[in-house]
Amino acid sequence: MSDNVPAPVPFDPAARPAGRTWPFLIWLALFYIAWLTIVITGDYWRDVVAHWPIALSMAFGSYIAGSTPMGGGTVGFPVLVLFFELPGSLGRNFGLAVQSIGMVSASIYILPARRPLDWHLLRPALAGTIIGTPLGAAFVAPFIPDLWVKLVFAVVWCSFGILHLVKINELIAAHGENTRWRQLDRPIGLVIGITGGIVASITGVGIDMIVYAILVLLYRADLKTAIPTSVILMAVTSVIGISSNVALSRFNPALYYVDPEVFANWLAAAPVVALGAPFGALVVELISRKPTLLLVSFLCVGQFIWTIFAEQVTGLSLAGAILAVLAVNLGFHVLYKWGRSESVVAPEIFEPPTVPHQETIGDDVIS
């Protein structure tokens, strides 16, 4: 195998280095001190209490963020936009803001734990999102009608749901990797970062699903590599996205408006997601991912149907949304076919010679 093929580091719960949790514990302490300081000095207790429903929703959303390739905004967006009937732009900004805590928290848990990450694809994707997310925030997102923000979100995650309902067993069973595309890691990663950053600037999520789809369909990567990689990329994109939106709102408040409700909802949800996302990352080390992925997939399809009925989408808009779902899934199918076009490398090739015995838990194999 060529030297430029990455070697993901296998996760070994029996051989955790001593003190690996201290960066995560320091992060939690600093975050909660900062959060309490903001709430107490600003006298925001009433706002926190008044927005308890979003905190409750994000208890589930943050678990999903840490255990699947989806950001917490995947739950926060439909709750705010569909259930509370708030603007799509508010749902987007809240998703980016809350993921800047939840996904970052999960990342700080993942990195010291030495979870396997596809750095060869992740590095150029991170470079791409540094370019794509601010560009999308400045020149794309403000000019998309609110209904289309909701429909883009619905289409992206409905497509994700259908992908897993059709391919769930095969995706979970994958434990090798197709090396054919490794020579194109940099351009592929850069395209993921730029296009995914623009999608995330519109809906608050999406780049995580794109990198995940590329990894599991084109590269045939193990979920234990694909999901942590998507979490890291979504964390960085969320920080860039909400920072860009806040900065732009200072420059032109009329065009780049950030609703004060974003901050109020963030105050209520942030202390929940700071623990919820890492908890999700921990739980899926111990149980099968299949039940969670199936549940989320059904919810993704359900929110598409809900959006169509709630927004009374008809005519050309309805036809466009359905065609968009079909087009995205056609793209997934093409990636899947390309990923099967060569034999998959056996998993032991990617493991160092001192790998301990494997233990099977549910549908996952933990090394």
C-alpha positions in Angstrom: 0.0 0.0 0.0 1.3 3.5 -0.8 2.7 5.7 1.9 0.1 8.4 1.3 -2.8 6.2 2.5 -3.8 7.3 6.0 -3.8 4.8 8.8 -6.7 5.5 11.1 -5.8 4.9 14.8 -8.1 2.2 16.2 -10.1 3.0 19.3 -9.2 0.8 22.2 -11.3 1.3 25.3 -9.1 -1.1 27.2 -5.9 0.9 26.6 -6.9 4.5 27.2 -3.9 6.6 28.2 -4.0 7.9 31.7 -5.4 11.4 32.0 -6.8 11.5 28.5 -10.1 13.1 29.8 -8.4 16.2 31.4 -8.6 18.5 28.3 -12.4 17.7 28.1 -12.9 18.3 31.9 -11.0 21.6 31.7 -13.1 22.7 28.7 -16.3 21.9 30.6 -15.2 23.8 33.7 -14.2 26.8 31.6 -17.5 26.7 29.6 -19.8 26.4 32.7 -17.9 29.2 34.5 -18.3 31.4 31.4 -21.9 30.5 31.0 -22.8 31.2 34.6 -20.9 34.5 34.4 -22.9 35.6 31.4 -26.2 34.5 33.0 -25.6 36.1 36.4 -24.0 39.4 35.2 -26.6 39.9 32.5 -29.5 38.7 34.7 -30.6 36.2 32.0 -32.2 33.6 34.4 -35.7 34.4 33.1 -34.6 33.9 29.5 -33.1 30.6 30.4 -36.2 29.4 32.2 -38.6 30.8 29.5 -36.8 28.8 26.8 -36.7 25.4 28.6 -38.5 23.6 25.7 -35.5 24.1 23.3 -33.2 23.0 26.1 -35.3 19.8 26.5 -35.3 19.3 22.7 -31.5 19.7 22.5 -31.0 17.0 25.1 -32.0 14.6 22.4 -30.5 16.8 19.6 -27.0 16.9 21.2 -27.0 13.1 21.7 -27.8 12.8 18.0 -24.9 15.2 17.2 -22.4 13.1 19.1 -23.6 9.7 17.9 -24.4 10.3 14.2 -23.0 12.4 11.4 -25.6 15.1 12.0 -25.3 18.3 14.0 -27.5 19.3 16.8 -29.1 21.8 14.5 -30.8 18.9 12.8 -33.1 18.8 15.8 -33.0 22.5 16.7 -33.9 23.7 13.3 -37.2 21.8 12.8 -38.2 22.4 16.5 -37.8 26.2 16.2 -38.9 26.5 12.5 -41.7 23.9 12.2 -43.0 23.6 15.8 -42.6 27.1 17.0 -43.1 28.6 13.5 -40.0 30.9 13.7 -38.0 32.1 10.6 -35.6 29.7 8.9 -32.8 32.2 9.4 -33.3 32.0 13.2 -33.2 28.2 13.0 -30.0 28.3 11.0 -28.2 30.8 13.3 -29.4 28.9 16.4 -28.1 25.6 14.9 -24.7 27.1 14.2 -24.5 28.8 17.7 -25.5 25.7 19.7 -23.3 23.4 17.6 -20.4 25.8 18.4 -20.7 24.4 21.9 -22.1 20.9 21.4 -20.0 19.8 18.5 -16.9 21.5 19.9 -17.5 19.8 23.2 -17.8 16.4 21.4 -14.6 17.2 19.4 -12.6 18.0 22.6 -13.8 14.6 23.9 -13.0 12.8 20.6 -9.5 14.1 20.0 -7.7 13.2 23.3 -9.4 9.8 23.1 -7.5 9.2 19.8 -10.7 8.2 17.9 -9.9 7.3 14.3 -10.1 10.3 12.0 -9.5 10.6 8.3 -7.1 13.5 8.5 -6.1 13.2 4.8 -9.6 14.2 3.8 -10.4 16.3 6.9 -7.5 18.7 6.5 -8.4 20.0 3.0 -12.1 20.0 4.0 -11.2 22.3 6.9 -9.4 24.6 4.6 -12.4 24.6 2.2 -14.9 25.4 5.0 -12.7 28.4 6.0 -13.4 29.7 2.5 -16.9 28.4 1.7 -18.7 29.2 5.0 -18.0 33.0 5.2 -18.6 33.3 1.4 -22.0 31.6 1.8 -22.9 33.7 4.8 -22.0 36.9 3.0 -23.2 36.3 -0.6 -25.7 33.4 -0.6 -27.7 32.8 2.6 -29.2 36.4 3.0 -30.6 36.3 -0.5 -32.5 32.9 -0.3 -36.2 33.2 0.6 -37.2 31.8 4.0 -39.3 29.0 2.5 -36.3 27.8 0.4 -34.1 27.8 3.5 -36.6 25.4 5.1 -36.9 23.3 1.9 -33.1 23.0 1.5 -32.8 21.8 5.0 -35.7 19.3 4.5 -34.3 18.0 1.2 -30.7 17.5 2.6 -31.9 15.5 5.6 -34.6 13.6 3.9 -32.0 12.4 1.4 -29.7 11.4 4.3 -32.6 9.5 5.9 -33.4 7.6 2.7 -29.7 6.7 2.2 -29.6 5.0 5.6 -33.0 3.3 5.3 -31.7 1.7 2.0 -28.1 1.0 2.9 -28.0 0.7 6.7 -26.8 -2.9 7.0 -24.1 -2.4 4.4 -22.9 0.9 6.0 -22.6 -0.7 9.4 -20.9 -3.8 8.1 -18.1 -1.8 6.3 -14.7 -2.3 8.0 -12.3 -1.8 5.1 -11.5 1.1 2.8 -11.3 1.7 -1.0 -7.9 3.3 -1.6 -8.6 4.2 -5.3 -9.5 7.8 -4.5 -6.7 8.5 -2.0 -4.7 10.3 -4.6 -7.6 12.8 -4.9 -7.9 13.5 -1.2 -7.0 17.1 -1.4 -9.3 18.2 -4.2 -12.1 16.1 -2.9 -11.7 17.5 0.6 -11.5 21.0 -0.7 -14.7 20.6 -2.6 -16.4 19.1 0.4 -15.3 22.1 2.5 -16.4 24.8 0.1 -19.7 23.3 -1.0 -20.5 22.0 2.5 -19.6 25.4 4.0 -22.1 27.1 1.7 -24.8 24.6 2.5 -24.2 25.1 6.2 -24.3 28.8 5.8 -27.9 28.4 4.5 -29.3 25.7 6.8 -26.8 25.5 9.8 -26.0 21.9 8.9 -25.0 19.8 5.9 -21.2 19.7 5.6 -21.2 16.9 8.1 -23.5 14.8 6.0 -21.5 15.5 2.8 -18.1 14.4 4.3 -19.8 11.4 5.9 -21.5 10.4 2.6 -18.1 10.7 0.7 -16.4 8.5 3.3 -18.9 5.7 3.6 -20.0 5.6 0.0 -16.9 6.5 -2.0 -14.2 5.5 0.4 -16.2 2.7 2.0 -14.9 3.8 5.4 -15.8 2.4 8.8 -18.5 4.4 10.6 -16.0 4.6 13.5 -13.9 6.8 11.3 -16.6 8.5 9.3 -18.7 9.8 12.2 -15.9 11.4 14.3 -14.5 13.0 11.2 -17.9 14.5 10.4 -18.2 15.8 14.0 -14.9 17.6 13.9 -15.7 19.2 10.5 -19.1 20.3 11.7 -17.7 21.8 14.9 -15.2 24.0 13.0 -17.8 25.0 10.4 -20.3 26.0 13.2 -17.8 28.2 14.9 -16.9 29.9 11.5 -20.5 30.2 10.5 -21.9 31.8 13.7 -18.8 34.1 13.9 -19.3 35.2 10.3 -23.0 35.9 10.8 -22.4 37.9 14.0 -19.6 39.9 12.4 -21.7 40.6 9.3 -24.6 41.7 11.4 -22.4 44.3 13.0 -21.4 45.5 9.5 -25.0 45.6 8.0 -27.7 44.8 10.5 -30.5 45.1 8.0 -29.1 42.5 5.6 -27.4 40.2 8.0 -29.9 40.2 10.8 -29.3 37.9 13.8 -32.5 37.6 15.9 -32.0 38.2 19.6 -34.0 35.0 20.1 -30.9 33.1 18.9 -29.0 34.2 22.0 -31.9 33.5 24.3 -32.3 30.0 23.0 -28.6 29.4 23.0 -28.4 30.4 26.7 -31.0 27.7 27.5 -29.6 25.0 25.3 -25.8 25.5 25.6 -25.3 23.9 29.1 -27.3 20.8 27.9 -25.4 20.3 24.6 -22.0 20.7 26.3 -22.6 17.3 27.9 -25.1 15.8 25.5 -22.9 15.6 22.4 -19.9 14.0 24.2 -22.4 11.6 25.9 -23.6 10.5 22.4 -20.0 10.0 21.3 -19.4 7.8 24.4 -22.6 5.8 24.1 -22.0 4.6 20.6 -18.6 3.2 21.7 -20.6 0.7 23.7 -23.8 -0.1 21.7 -24.8 -0.6 18.1 -25.3 2.5 16.0 -28.1 0.9 14.0 -31.1 1.8 16.2 -30.0 5.4 16.5 -29.4 5.8 12.8 -32.7 4.1 11.9 -34.6 6.4 14.3 -32.9 9.5 13.0 -33.5 8.4 9.4 -37.2 8.1 9.9 -37.3 11.5 11.6 -35.4 13.0 8.6 -38.0 11.7 6.2 -40.8 12.7 8.6 -39.5 16.3 8.8 -39.6 16.6 5.0 -43.2 15.5 5.0 -44.0 17.8 7.9 -42.3 20.8 6.1 -44.3 20.2 2.9 -47.6 20.2 4.8 -46.8 22.9 7.4 -45.6 25.3 4.7 -48.3 24.3 2.3 -45.8 23.6 -0.5 -47.6 22.9 -3.8 -47.1 23.2 -7.5 -43.6 23.8 -8.9 -42.1 24.2 -5.4 -43.3 20.8 -4.4 -42.1 19.2 -7.6 -38.7 21.0 -7.2 -38.4 19.7 -3.6 -39.2 16.1 -4.6 -36.9 16.2 -7.6 -34.1 17.6 -5.4 -34.5 14.6 -3.0 -34.3 12.3 -6.0 -31.2 14.2 -7.4 -29.3 14.0 -4.1 -30.0 10.3 -3.8 -28.9 9.8 -7.4 -25.7 11.4 -6.4 -25.4 9.1 -3.4 -26.0 6.1 -5.7 -23.3 7.3 -8.1 -20.8 7.6 -5.2 -21.9 4.1 -4.0 -21.2 2.6 -7.4 -17.8 4.4 -7.7 -16.9 3.1 -4.2 -17.6 -0.5 -5.3 -15.6 -0.2 -8.5 -12.5 -1.6 -6.8 -11.8 -4.2 -4.1 -11.8 -2.9 -0.5 -8.7 -3.0 1.5 -8.9 -5.4 4.5 -9.1 -3.6 7.8 -6.0 -5.2 9.3 -3.9 -3.3 6.7 -4.9 -0.1 8.4 -4.1 -1.3 11.9 -0.7 -1.2 13.6 0.9 -4.6 14.4 0.2 -4.3 18.2 -3.6 -4.2 17.9 -5.3 -6.0 20.8 -8.1 -8.5 20.3 -11.4 -7.3 18.9 -14.6 -7.4 20.8 -17.9 -7.3 19.0 -20.7 -5.2 20.6 -24.0 -5.0 18.8 -23.3 -4.3 15.1 -20.0 -2.6 15.8 -16.5 -4.0 16.2 -14.3 -2.3 18.9 -10.6 -2.8 18.6 
